[in-house]
């Protein structure tokens, strides 16, 4: 798989409300014009079931310096959800031989500012992580109870929080 560009100039597939490709646009244009595109969310756990939680860097295009219980990102033009999940999880966690993330479900995330199809995955990280410093300002593995206790305390990415709530509703 080719390394995808990670900038406002990255080309994304634009999709409709049924997740059918209707065209392509630069990432910055997709955000600025609220064009529906595709994203992946990967819930990463260690072998003890603790969840990887991190704070995004201040330089992120969307939701800078917010906390997230998922790793992930946009799906590049022509890339599948599965390919993007594998790429994003490996890049953000810094784990070369990461098992293939398991698809859980998909939902359309929409707010007045943003719209994207969100494919949610789960993966167990077999060993230590070495997160990308460009993506992750802080990280730790938290128990479900520790994470739940921080939901009302920390500023969370709203799309990740929506995915977390959707995951809980499906459990």
C-alpha positions in Angstrom: 0.0 0.0 0.0 1.3 3.5 -0.8 1.8 6.0 1.9 -1.1 8.6 1.7 -0.3 12.3 1.9 -1.3 13.7 5.3 -2.2 17.3 4.6 -5.0 19.6 3.6 -4.1 18.8 0.0 -4.8 15.0 0.4 -7.4 13.9 -2.1 -10.5 12.3 -0.7 -13.5 10.5 -2.2 -16.7 12.5 -1.7 -19.7 10.4 -1.1 -23.5 10.8 -0.8 -25.8 10.0 2.2 -25.7 6.3 1.0 -21.9 6.2 1.0 -21.7 6.1 -2.8 -18.7 7.9 -4.4 -19.8 11.0 -6.2 -16.5 12.7 -6.8 -13.2 13.8 -5.3 -11.9 16.9 -3.4 -9.0 18.1 -1.5 -9.3 17.4 2.2 -9.3 21.2 3.0 -12.2 21.7 0.6 -14.1 18.8 1.9 -14.0 20.3 5.4 -14.6 23.9 4.3 -17.6 22.9 2.1 -18.9 20.2 4.5 -18.7 17.5 1.8 -19.4 14.0 3.0 -16.3 11.9 2.9 -15.1 8.7 4.7 -13.2 8.2 8.0 -12.2 5.3 10.1 -12.2 4.9 13.9 -10.2 2.1 15.5 -10.6 1.2 19.1 -7.2 -0.1 20.2 -6.9 -2.2 23.3 -3.9 -3.9 25.0 -4.1 -7.6 25.8 -5.5 -6.7 29.3 -8.5 -4.9 27.6 -7.4 -1.4 28.5 -8.2 1.2 25.8 -5.7 3.4 24.1 -6.6 7.0 24.9 -4.8 10.0 23.6 -4.8 13.8 23.2 -4.4 15.0 19.7 -1.7 17.5 18.8 -2.5 21.2 18.6 -1.6 21.1 14.9 -4.5 18.8 13.8 -6.8 20.1 11.1 -9.9 19.2 13.1 -10.4 19.0 16.9 -6.9 20.0 17.8 -5.8 19.2 21.4 -8.9 17.2 22.1 -8.9 13.7 23.7 -9.9 10.6 21.7 -10.5 6.9 22.5 -10.1 6.0 18.9 -7.2 6.2 16.5 -8.0 6.8 12.8 -8.5 9.4 10.2 -9.7 10.0 6.7 -10.0 7.4 4.0 -7.9 8.5 1.0 -9.3 8.6 -2.6 -9.6 5.0 -3.9 -8.7 3.5 -0.6 -11.0 1.0 1.2 -12.2 1.4 4.7 -10.2 -1.7 5.7 -7.0 -0.4 4.1 -7.4 2.9 5.8 -8.1 1.3 9.2 -4.9 -0.8 8.9 -2.8 2.1 7.8 -4.2 4.6 10.3 -3.9 2.2 13.3 -0.3 1.2 12.4 0.8 4.8 11.8 -0.8 6.4 14.8 0.1 3.6 17.2 3.5 3.1 15.8 3.1 -0.7 15.6 4.6 -2.3 12.4 3.0 -5.8 12.7 -0.4 -4.8 14.0 -3.2 -7.4 13.5 -5.9 -6.5 11.0 -8.5 -4.3 12.7 -12.0 -6.0 12.9 -14.9 -4.1 11.3 -17.7 -3.4 13.8 -20.2 -1.0 12.1 -20.6 2.1 10.1 -22.6 5.3 10.7 -23.0 8.8 9.2 -21.6 11.5 11.5 -23.3 14.8 10.8 -23.2 18.2 12.5 -23.7 21.7 11.1 -19.9 21.9 10.5 -18.9 18.3 9.5 -20.2 15.3 7.7 -18.5 11.9 7.2 -19.2 8.2 7.0 -17.5 6.6 9.9 -16.4 3.0 9.9 -15.6 1.7 13.4 -13.1 -1.1 14.0 -11.5 -2.8 17.0 -7.9 -4.1 17.3 -5.8 -5.6 20.1 -2.3 -4.3 20.2 0.0 -7.1 21.0 2.9 -5.1 22.4 4.2 -1.6 23.2 3.1 1.4 21.1 5.2 4.3 19.8 2.6 6.9 18.7 3.4 9.5 16.0 4.5 12.7 17.6 2.7 14.7 14.8 -0.6 13.0 15.8 -0.5 12.2 19.5 0.6 14.7 22.2 -0.2 12.3 25.1 -1.4 8.7 25.5 -2.1 6.0 28.0 -4.1 2.7 28.2 -7.1 3.2 30.4 -9.6 0.8 31.8 -13.2 1.3 30.8 -14.0 2.7 34.2 -11.1 5.2 34.0 -12.2 6.3 30.5 -15.9 6.6 31.6 -14.8 8.7 34.6 -13.0 11.2 32.3 -15.9 11.6 29.8 -17.3 14.5 31.7 -13.9 16.0 32.6 -11.9 16.1 29.4 -12.6 17.8 26.0 -13.2 14.9 23.7 -13.4 14.9 19.9 -17.1 15.0 19.1 -17.0 12.4 16.4 -15.1 10.0 18.6 -17.6 10.6 21.4 -20.4 9.9 18.9 -18.7 6.6 17.8 -18.2 5.7 21.5 -21.8 6.2 22.3 -22.9 4.3 19.2 -20.6 1.4 20.2 -22.0 1.4 23.7 -25.6 1.4 22.3 -24.8 -1.7 20.2 -23.1 -3.6 23.1 
